[in-house]
Amino acid sequence: MTNIRRHRRLFLLVSALSVAAPAHGLAQSTPGAPRPSAQPARVERDGQKDFDFEIGTWKTRLSRRLRPLTRSTTWVEYEGTTVVRKVWDGRANLVELVADGPAGHFEGLSLRLYNPESRQWSLNFSNSAGGTLAVPTIGEFKDGRGEFYNQDTLNGRTILVRFVISDITPTSCRFEQSFSDDGGKTWEVNWIAVDTRVADPGH
């Protein structure tokens, strides 16, 4: 008698499962039931050719603020030449700036390196007077404008540095550096350079 009861309970359990399974499948395929929307895959921008526009020779007009973040309004002017050379098929480039003005002779060098993992650039600057590389500014281009940041020190104080490349055309571009000593709430511009492309004599 006990075996009969066990078989009967097992039969009822199997019957219940066989009924429930199709009902569950039907509920999933009911017309009109909301379906999770597929999110489009984010396409990461490849910026390794961002500086291709600048390869070549440029006439540079440079303005530099003396004694940044001291409320000084004294600027010095330079005029010179910038030469930009492609390295690693565009994934790096080397910038050489030579300029002269009332404040004297200026020579600057910038090595820009593209990181394919972060898809960002590091801008590594040096001038001949110091002979060492400054802390690199790091960033990227968006909508034709490049913004690069770092943290540095000036007169013993920690500051933020912002370097912006804008107004890019086939024949001109603008570079602007600013410092902030209040965590980025306000910025003071201390370097402005406007480059104009030198025509290739072969064209």
C-alpha positions as CSV (number, residue, x, y, z in Angstrom):
1,M,0.0,0.0,0.0
2,T,2.9,2.3,0.9
3,N,4.5,1.8,-2.5
4,I,1.2,2.6,-4.3
5,R,1.0,5.9,-2.4
6,R,4.6,6.8,-3.3
7,H,4.0,6.0,-7.0
8,R,0.9,8.1,-6.9
9,R,2.6,11.1,-5.4
10,L,5.5,10.8,-7.9
11,F,3.0,10.7,-10.7
12,L,1.2,13.8,-9.5
13,L,4.5,15.7,-9.1
14,V,5.7,14.8,-12.6
15,S,2.3,15.8,-14.0
16,A,2.4,19.2,-12.3
17,L,5.9,19.9,-13.6
18,S,4.9,19.0,-17.2
19,V,2.0,21.4,-17.1
20,A,4.0,24.2,-15.5
21,A,6.9,24.1,-18.0
22,P,4.9,24.9,-21.2
23,A,3.1,27.6,-19.3
24,H,6.4,29.3,-18.4
25,G,7.6,29.1,-22.0
26,L,4.3,30.6,-23.2
27,A,4.6,33.5,-20.8
28,Q,8.1,34.3,-22.3
29,S,6.8,34.4,-25.8
30,T,3.5,36.2,-25.3
31,P,3.1,38.8,-28.0
32,G,3.3,42.4,-26.7
33,A,5.4,41.5,-23.7
34,P,8.2,44.0,-23.1
35,R,11.6,42.9,-24.1
36,P,14.9,44.2,-22.8
37,S,16.3,46.8,-25.3
38,A,19.7,46.0,-26.7
39,Q,22.3,48.7,-25.7
40,P,24.5,49.7,-28.6
41,A,28.1,48.9,-28.1
42,R,30.2,51.9,-27.3
43,V,32.8,52.5,-30.0
44,E,36.0,53.8,-28.5
45,R,37.6,56.6,-30.5
46,D,41.0,55.9,-31.9
47,G,43.0,59.1,-31.6
48,Q,46.5,58.0,-32.8
49,K,46.2,60.3,-35.8
50,D,45.1,63.3,-33.8
51,F,48.2,65.3,-34.4
52,D,48.6,64.6,-38.1
53,F,47.2,68.0,-38.9
54,E,50.3,69.6,-37.3
55,I,53.0,67.8,-39.1
56,G,55.2,70.3,-41.0
57,T,56.6,73.8,-40.4
58,W,54.8,76.7,-38.8
59,K,55.4,80.4,-38.0
60,T,54.8,80.9,-34.3
61,R,53.7,84.0,-32.4
62,L,54.1,83.4,-28.7
63,S,53.0,85.4,-25.7
64,R,54.2,84.3,-22.2
65,R,53.1,85.7,-18.9
66,L,56.0,86.5,-16.5
67,R,55.5,85.3,-12.9
68,P,52.3,83.3,-13.2
69,L,49.8,83.3,-10.3
70,T,51.3,86.4,-8.7
71,R,48.8,88.8,-10.2
72,S,51.4,89.9,-12.6
73,T,50.1,91.3,-15.9
74,T,53.5,91.5,-17.6
75,W,53.8,89.5,-20.8
76,V,56.7,89.0,-23.2
77,E,56.4,88.3,-26.9
78,Y,58.3,86.0,-29.2
79,E,58.3,85.1,-32.8
80,G,59.8,82.0,-34.3
81,T,59.4,78.7,-36.0
82,T,57.9,75.4,-35.0
83,V,58.7,72.2,-36.7
84,V,56.6,69.1,-36.0
85,R,57.8,65.6,-37.1
86,K,55.9,62.4,-37.1
87,V,57.2,59.4,-35.2
88,W,55.9,55.8,-35.1
89,D,53.6,56.5,-38.0
90,G,51.7,59.2,-36.1
91,R,51.5,57.5,-32.7
92,A,54.1,60.0,-31.5
93,N,55.5,63.3,-32.7
94,L,58.3,65.6,-31.9
95,V,57.9,69.4,-31.7
96,E,60.8,71.8,-31.9
97,L,60.2,75.5,-31.2
98,V,62.8,78.2,-31.7
99,A,61.8,81.8,-31.0
100,D,63.2,85.2,-30.2
101,G,61.9,88.4,-28.6
102,P,62.7,91.3,-26.2
103,A,63.0,88.7,-23.4
104,G,65.7,86.8,-25.2
105,H,66.0,83.5,-27.1
106,F,63.7,80.5,-26.4
107,E,64.0,76.9,-27.4
108,G,61.4,74.4,-26.6
109,L,60.9,70.7,-27.2
110,S,57.8,68.6,-26.9
111,L,57.5,64.8,-27.2
112,R,53.9,63.7,-27.6
113,L,53.1,60.0,-27.0
114,Y,49.9,58.1,-27.7
115,N,48.7,55.4,-25.3
116,P,46.6,52.9,-27.3
117,E,45.2,51.4,-24.1
118,S,43.9,54.6,-22.5
119,R,43.4,56.3,-26.0
120,Q,45.0,59.4,-24.5
121,W,48.1,61.5,-25.3
122,S,50.9,62.6,-23.0
123,L,52.6,65.8,-23.8
124,N,56.2,65.9,-22.5
125,F,57.7,69.4,-22.6
126,S,61.2,70.7,-22.0
127,N,63.1,73.9,-22.7
128,S,66.8,74.3,-23.3
129,A,67.2,76.5,-20.2
130,G,66.1,73.8,-17.9
131,G,67.2,70.7,-19.8
132,T,64.6,68.4,-18.1
133,L,61.2,67.1,-18.9
134,A,58.3,68.7,-17.1
135,V,55.4,66.6,-15.7
136,P,53.5,65.5,-18.8
137,T,50.0,66.8,-19.4
138,I,47.6,64.0,-20.3
139,G,44.3,64.2,-22.3
140,E,42.6,63.8,-25.6
141,F,40.8,65.5,-28.4
142,K,37.0,65.8,-28.5
143,D,35.1,67.6,-31.3
144,G,38.3,69.1,-32.7
145,R,39.6,70.5,-29.4
146,G,42.4,68.9,-27.3
147,E,42.5,69.3,-23.5
148,F,45.4,68.0,-21.4
149,Y,45.9,68.3,-17.6
150,N,48.4,67.6,-14.9
151,Q,49.3,68.4,-11.4
152,D,52.6,70.3,-10.8
153,T,54.2,72.7,-8.3
154,L,55.0,76.4,-8.7
155,N,56.9,78.3,-6.0
156,G,56.4,75.4,-3.6
157,R,52.6,75.3,-4.1
158,T,50.7,72.5,-5.8
159,I,48.9,73.7,-8.9
160,L,46.9,72.3,-11.7
161,V,48.0,72.8,-15.3
162,R,45.7,72.8,-18.3
163,F,46.9,72.9,-21.9
164,V,44.4,73.5,-24.7
165,I,44.7,73.1,-28.5
166,S,41.9,74.8,-30.4
167,D,40.9,76.7,-33.5
168,I,42.4,74.1,-35.7
169,T,42.3,74.7,-39.4
170,P,44.5,73.4,-42.3
171,T,46.7,76.6,-42.0
172,S,46.5,77.6,-38.3
173,C,46.0,76.5,-34.7
174,R,46.1,77.9,-31.2
175,F,47.8,76.7,-28.0
176,E,47.0,78.0,-24.6
177,Q,48.3,77.0,-21.2
178,S,46.7,78.0,-17.9
179,F,47.4,77.4,-14.2
180,S,45.0,77.0,-11.2
181,D,45.9,77.2,-7.5
182,D,42.4,76.7,-6.3
183,G,41.7,73.2,-7.5
184,G,40.4,74.2,-10.9
185,K,37.8,76.7,-9.8
186,T,39.6,79.5,-11.7
187,W,42.3,79.4,-14.3
188,E,44.9,82.0,-15.3
189,V,46.3,81.9,-18.8
190,N,50.1,82.2,-19.0
191,W,51.0,81.0,-22.5
192,I,49.4,81.7,-25.8
193,A,50.9,80.5,-29.1
194,V,49.3,80.9,-32.5
195,D,50.8,79.0,-35.4
196,T,50.4,79.7,-39.1
197,R,51.5,77.1,-41.5
198,V,54.5,77.9,-43.7
199,A,53.7,77.2,-47.4
200,D,55.6,74.3,-48.9
201,P,57.9,75.9,-51.6
202,G,57.4,72.8,-53.7
203,H,53.6,73.6,-54.1
